[in-house]
């Protein structure tokens, strides 16, 4: 079976497209990773605030 020049070019184009898709996927995964780290940090800050609010509420209940 002989591969024609057109089929060869077609295969090359598909590989180029696949490479672009993989590079875009990699870039998106890096963005997601950064956003996940930011979300974790924000969650920790919220948790700290909730602990403070709970502590104040507990102290207020002791005074009541």
N, C-alpha and C positions, 0 to 999 in steps of 0.2 A: 504494500500500500504506500503510495507516494503522497507526501505532504506538499501541498501547493504553497506558493509564496503567500497567497491570500490567507490560507489557513494558519500559516506561521505568524503572519502579522496579527491575525485575530487573536492567537494565543498570547502573543507578546502584549497586546493591548489589554487583555484580560488580566495578565500578571501585573501590569502597571496599575490598573484600576484596583486590584486586590491590595497592592502595596499602599495605595492612597487610603483605602478604607482602613487598613490596619494602622496606619499612621494617625488617622483621625480618631480611631478607637483608643489608641494609646494616649493621645492628647486629652481626650474626654475623660479617660480614667484618671489622669493626673489632676484634672480640674475637680473631679469628684472627690479624690483623696484630700485635696486642699479644703474643699467645702466640708467634708466629713470632720476634719480636724477642727475647723472653726465651729462646727456644730457641737462637738464634744466640749470644747472650751466654753462655749456659751451655756451649755447644759450644766457644767460644773459651777459657773457663776450663779445660775438660777438656783441650783441646789444649795449653794452657800447662803444666798438671800433667804431661801425658805427655812434654813436652819436658824438664821437670825430671827426671822419672824416667829417661828415656833418657840424659840427661847423666850422672846419677849412675851408671847401669849402665855406661856407657862408661868412666867414671873408675875404677869398681871393676874392670873388665876390664883396664885398664892396670896396676893394682896387682897383679893376680894373676899 
